[in-house]
Amino acid sequence: MVEAQLLFSYEARQGALLMEMVVWQLPETTADRPHGIEYRLYLGREGKTLVRYDNEAGKGDHRHVGPERRRSPTRSLAWSGCSRTSWPSANPLDGEKTMKRINVEVMSSEAAARRLTKAWRSAERRDPVEPVVGVGSISELTALLSPKRMELLRFVADHPGLSVRALAGALKRDYKNVHTDVAALAERHLLARDAAGRVSAPYDEIVIRAPLRKAA
């Protein structure tokens, strides 16, 4: 199966509003995606779309204006026959196997827009890029990567291919809570599930960045 590369993903909440930006690089260009990129830009309130821009397979660039139910940002490539993975690190060490690394960063929506533009331009040049998952606040960061979820990520990295129920048993946790955590981490691209429900960690390392001061 062909692979698409995550470049940038951002999600931030402000009260009832939710903003999302997701950009993937496709393995090749197509007639409806001549730039070789899949993207999704979404603004919604309480699960309902206010406005969404995307280029879902077979439709090309288009806009949706409310109200519709929010769809998971991880779905549309599955519909188009692509699997998802990451670019390897851009810093290989003397021929050794390069660790796959993903950056999780706190950033404003303005900074996220700049990062999206940078990732898009890198994709157009076919430059290798370390993927970035952005969140809008420290509280969103600690919710996404809570101690229990970090424990889950580490366990999956060491024991790939287990089901959610098997993970719950191994970690001695409630099944529903583990299911919720796997779903949340998969939606933010930090875990993956195959068609049989087996869970894997697509990255070897997570680099967390949380600036204490606003950029000048």
C-alpha positions as CSV (number, residue, x, y, z in Angstrom):
1,M,0.0,0.0,0.0
2,V,1.3,3.5,-0.8
3,E,2.2,5.7,2.1
4,A,1.3,9.3,2.9
5,Q,3.5,11.3,5.1
6,L,2.2,13.5,8.0
7,L,3.7,16.9,7.9
8,F,1.7,19.1,10.3
9,S,-1.3,18.7,12.5
10,Y,-2.8,21.3,14.8
11,E,-5.8,21.3,17.1
12,A,-6.8,24.0,19.5
13,R,-9.9,24.8,21.5
14,Q,-11.3,28.1,22.7
15,G,-14.5,27.6,24.6
16,A,-16.9,25.8,22.3
17,L,-14.8,26.5,19.2
18,L,-12.4,23.9,17.7
19,M,-9.8,24.7,15.1
20,E,-7.9,22.0,13.2
21,M,-5.2,22.1,10.5
22,V,-3.8,18.9,9.0
23,V,-1.4,18.5,6.0
24,W,-0.1,15.2,4.5
25,Q,2.3,14.7,1.6
26,L,1.0,12.1,-0.8
27,P,3.3,9.7,-2.6
28,E,2.4,11.2,-6.0
29,T,0.3,13.9,-7.6
30,T,-3.1,13.1,-9.1
31,A,-5.5,15.0,-11.3
32,D,-7.5,16.2,-8.3
33,R,-4.5,16.8,-6.1
34,P,-1.9,18.3,-8.5
35,H,0.2,19.6,-5.6
36,G,0.6,16.1,-4.1
37,I,-0.8,17.2,-0.8
38,E,-3.9,16.3,1.3
39,Y,-5.1,19.0,3.7
40,R,-7.9,19.8,6.0
41,L,-8.6,23.2,7.6
42,Y,-11.6,23.1,10.0
43,L,-13.4,25.5,12.3
44,G,-16.4,24.2,14.2
45,R,-18.5,24.6,17.3
46,E,-19.8,21.8,19.5
47,G,-19.1,19.2,16.8
48,K,-20.8,21.1,14.0
49,T,-18.9,22.6,11.1
50,L,-18.7,26.3,10.7
51,V,-16.3,26.2,7.7
52,R,-14.0,23.5,6.3
53,Y,-11.6,23.5,3.4
54,D,-10.1,20.2,2.2
55,N,-9.3,18.2,-0.9
56,E,-10.9,14.8,-0.2
57,A,-10.0,12.2,-2.8
58,G,-12.1,12.6,-6.0
59,K,-13.3,16.1,-5.1
60,G,-10.2,18.3,-5.3
61,D,-10.0,21.6,-3.5
62,H,-13.4,22.6,-2.1
63,R,-15.1,24.3,0.8
64,H,-17.9,23.3,3.2
65,V,-19.9,25.9,5.1
66,G,-21.8,24.5,8.2
67,P,-23.7,22.7,9.6
68,E,-22.4,19.2,9.3
69,R,-21.0,16.7,11.8
70,R,-17.2,16.8,12.3
71,R,-15.3,14.0,10.8
72,S,-12.0,12.6,12.2
73,P,-9.0,14.2,10.4
74,T,-7.4,10.7,10.1
75,R,-10.1,9.2,7.8
76,S,-9.9,10.6,4.3
77,L,-6.6,9.0,3.3
78,A,-7.9,5.6,4.3
79,W,-10.8,6.2,1.8
80,S,-8.3,7.0,-0.9
81,G,-6.2,3.9,-0.5
82,C,-3.2,5.4,1.2
83,S,-1.7,4.4,4.5
84,R,0.0,6.9,6.7
85,T,3.5,7.0,8.2
86,S,6.1,9.6,9.0
87,W,9.2,11.0,7.3
88,P,12.3,9.7,9.0
89,S,14.4,12.2,10.9
90,A,16.3,14.6,8.6
91,N,19.5,13.9,10.6
92,P,20.7,10.4,9.9
93,L,23.8,9.3,11.8
94,D,26.5,7.6,9.7
95,G,24.3,5.1,8.0
96,E,22.7,3.9,11.2
97,K,18.9,3.3,11.2
98,T,17.3,6.7,11.7
99,M,14.8,7.0,14.5
100,K,11.4,8.2,13.5
101,R,10.7,11.3,15.5
102,I,7.6,13.5,16.0
103,N,7.4,16.9,17.6
104,V,4.5,17.9,19.9
105,E,4.4,21.6,20.4
106,V,2.3,24.3,22.1
107,M,1.7,27.2,19.7
108,S,-0.8,29.9,18.9
109,S,-3.1,29.7,15.9
110,E,-1.1,32.4,14.2
111,A,2.1,30.4,14.7
112,A,0.3,27.3,13.5
113,A,-0.7,29.0,10.3
114,R,2.9,29.9,9.6
115,R,4.0,26.4,10.3
116,L,1.4,25.0,8.0
117,T,2.6,27.3,5.2
118,K,6.2,26.2,5.9
119,A,5.3,22.5,5.8
120,W,3.3,23.0,2.6
121,R,6.2,24.6,0.8
122,S,8.6,21.9,2.0
123,A,6.2,19.3,0.6
124,E,6.1,21.1,-2.8
125,R,9.9,20.8,-2.9
126,R,9.7,17.2,-1.7
127,D,12.0,18.0,1.2
128,P,12.0,15.5,4.2
129,V,10.2,17.0,7.2
130,E,9.9,16.0,10.8
131,P,6.2,15.9,11.5
132,V,4.7,18.3,14.0
133,V,1.6,17.9,16.2
134,G,0.5,21.3,17.6
135,V,-1.8,22.1,20.5
136,G,-3.1,25.4,21.5
137,S,-2.2,25.5,25.2
138,I,-0.3,23.8,28.0
139,S,-3.5,22.3,29.4
140,E,-4.2,20.7,26.0
141,L,-0.7,19.4,25.9
142,T,-1.0,17.8,29.4
143,A,-4.4,16.3,28.5
144,L,-3.0,14.8,25.2
145,L,0.1,13.4,26.9
146,S,-1.0,12.6,30.4
147,P,1.1,10.2,32.5
148,K,-1.3,7.3,31.7
149,R,-1.1,8.1,27.9
150,M,2.7,8.3,28.0
151,E,2.8,4.9,29.7
152,L,0.5,3.6,27.0
153,L,2.6,5.0,24.2
154,R,5.8,3.5,25.7
155,F,4.2,0.1,26.2
156,V,2.8,0.0,22.6
157,A,6.2,1.0,21.3
158,D,7.7,-2.0,23.0
159,H,4.8,-4.3,22.3
160,P,3.3,-3.5,18.9
161,G,0.4,-5.4,17.4
162,L,-1.7,-5.9,20.5
163,S,-5.5,-5.2,20.6
164,V,-7.0,-2.6,22.9
165,R,-8.3,-5.3,25.1
166,A,-4.9,-6.9,25.3
167,L,-3.3,-3.6,26.2
168,A,-5.9,-3.0,28.9
169,G,-5.1,-6.4,30.4
170,A,-1.3,-5.9,30.2
171,L,-1.5,-2.4,31.8
172,K,-4.2,-3.5,34.3
173,R,-6.4,-0.6,33.3
174,D,-10.1,-0.3,32.5
175,Y,-10.9,-1.3,28.9
176,K,-13.1,1.8,28.2
177,N,-10.3,4.1,29.4
178,V,-7.7,2.5,27.3
179,H,-10.0,2.5,24.3
180,T,-10.6,6.3,24.8
181,D,-6.8,6.9,25.1
182,V,-6.0,4.9,22.0
183,A,-8.6,6.7,20.0
184,A,-7.4,10.1,21.2
185,L,-3.8,9.4,20.4
186,A,-4.6,7.9,17.0
187,E,-6.6,11.0,16.1
188,R,-3.5,13.1,16.8
189,H,-1.3,10.6,14.8
190,L,0.7,9.3,17.8
191,L,-0.7,5.8,17.6
192,A,-2.0,3.8,14.6
193,R,-4.5,0.9,14.3
194,D,-4.7,-1.6,11.4
195,A,-7.8,-3.1,10.0
196,A,-7.8,-5.9,12.6
197,G,-7.6,-3.3,15.4
198,R,-4.0,-4.0,16.3
199,V,-2.2,-0.9,17.8
200,S,1.2,0.3,16.9
201,A,3.4,3.4,17.6
202,P,4.6,4.9,14.3
203,Y,7.3,6.9,16.0
204,D,10.4,6.0,18.1
205,E,10.6,9.4,19.9
206,I,8.3,12.2,20.9
207,V,10.0,15.6,21.3
208,I,7.8,18.0,23.5
209,R,8.2,21.7,23.2
210,A,6.3,24.2,25.4
211,P,7.6,27.8,25.2
212,L,7.1,29.8,28.4
213,R,7.2,33.1,26.6
214,K,5.5,34.3,23.4
215,A,7.9,34.6,20.4
216,A,9.0,38.1,19.7
